[in-house]
Amino acid sequence: MGIPVPGLSRLLSDDDLPALSRRELQVAQLFGRGLSNRMIAEELSISPGTVERHVANIFTKLGVNSRSQVAIWTIEHHLIHTGRNATLC
C-alpha cells in the first residue's frame, strides 16, 4: 500500500535524523521529486488536506519553512537520487 520507503528502518533508528513517520517520509520523498500537494495526494491516495497536515508536520520536525529546504534534506539523506534519472531510492 502506497510507495515504499527504502532504508526506512535505518532512517527511523538514526539518532541524527528527526522522527518522521512513514507517511511523512513518503511525502518528503515526493517533495524531493518536485510534486505538488495535489499530485502527492493523488500518488498516495489521500486528500490534499491530509497532505497539507503532513507538510506542516515535516516543516516542524525538520525545522524548515520551505519546500525547497525539504527537497534539499531528501537529497542530503539519500531519500532520492539526483541527476538525469531522478527517482526515489
C-alpha positions as CSV (number, residue, x, y, z in Angstrom):
1,M,0.0,0.0,0.0
2,G,1.5,3.4,-1.0
3,I,5.1,3.8,-2.1
4,P,7.8,2.0,-0.2
5,V,10.4,3.9,1.8
6,P,13.7,2.2,1.2
7,G,16.0,2.1,4.2
8,L,13.2,3.2,6.5
9,S,14.3,1.1,9.5
10,R,17.7,2.6,9.2
11,L,16.3,6.1,8.9
12,L,14.0,5.8,11.9
13,S,16.7,4.4,14.1
14,D,19.3,7.0,13.2
15,D,19.6,9.4,16.2
16,D,20.8,12.2,13.9
17,L,17.5,12.3,11.9
18,P,14.2,13.7,13.1
19,A,11.5,11.1,13.7
20,L,9.3,11.4,10.6
21,S,6.5,8.9,10.3
22,R,6.5,6.6,7.3
23,R,3.9,8.7,5.5
24,E,5.8,11.9,6.2
25,L,8.9,10.3,4.7
26,Q,6.9,9.4,1.6
27,V,5.6,12.9,1.3
28,A,9.1,14.3,1.8
29,Q,10.4,12.0,-1.0
30,L,7.7,13.2,-3.3
31,F,8.6,16.8,-2.4
32,G,12.1,16.0,-3.5
33,R,10.8,14.9,-6.9
34,G,9.0,18.3,-7.2
35,L,5.4,17.0,-6.9
36,S,2.7,19.5,-5.8
37,N,0.4,18.8,-2.8
38,R,-2.3,17.7,-5.2
39,M,0.0,15.4,-7.1
40,I,1.2,13.9,-3.8
41,A,-2.4,13.4,-2.7
42,E,-3.1,11.5,-5.9
43,E,0.0,9.4,-5.7
44,L,-0.7,8.3,-2.1
45,S,-4.5,8.1,-2.5
46,I,-5.0,10.6,0.4
47,S,-6.8,14.0,0.5
48,P,-5.0,17.3,-0.3
49,G,-5.9,18.4,3.3
50,T,-4.1,15.3,4.7
51,V,-1.0,16.2,2.6
52,E,-1.1,19.7,4.0
53,R,-1.1,18.3,7.5
54,H,1.9,16.1,6.7
55,V,3.7,19.1,5.2
56,A,3.1,21.1,8.3
57,N,4.4,18.2,10.5
58,I,7.5,17.8,8.2
59,F,8.3,21.5,8.4
60,T,8.0,21.5,12.2
61,K,10.1,18.3,12.7
62,L,12.8,19.4,10.2
63,G,12.8,23.0,11.4
64,V,12.4,24.3,7.9
65,N,9.9,26.7,6.3
66,S,10.0,25.9,2.5
67,R,9.5,23.0,0.1
68,S,13.0,23.6,-1.3
69,Q,14.5,23.0,2.1
70,V,12.7,19.7,2.4
71,A,13.8,18.8,-1.1
72,I,17.4,19.5,-0.1
73,W,17.0,17.4,3.0
74,T,15.8,14.5,1.0
75,I,18.8,14.7,-1.2
76,E,21.2,15.1,1.7
77,H,19.7,12.0,3.4
78,H,19.7,9.9,0.2
79,L,15.9,9.6,0.0
80,I,16.0,10.4,-3.7
81,H,18.5,10.1,-6.5
82,T,19.5,13.3,-8.3
83,G,20.6,13.8,-11.8
84,R,19.1,13.0,-15.2
85,N,17.1,10.0,-14.0
86,A,16.0,11.3,-10.6
87,T,13.9,8.6,-8.8
88,L,13.0,7.5,-5.3
89,C,15.7,5.5,-3.6
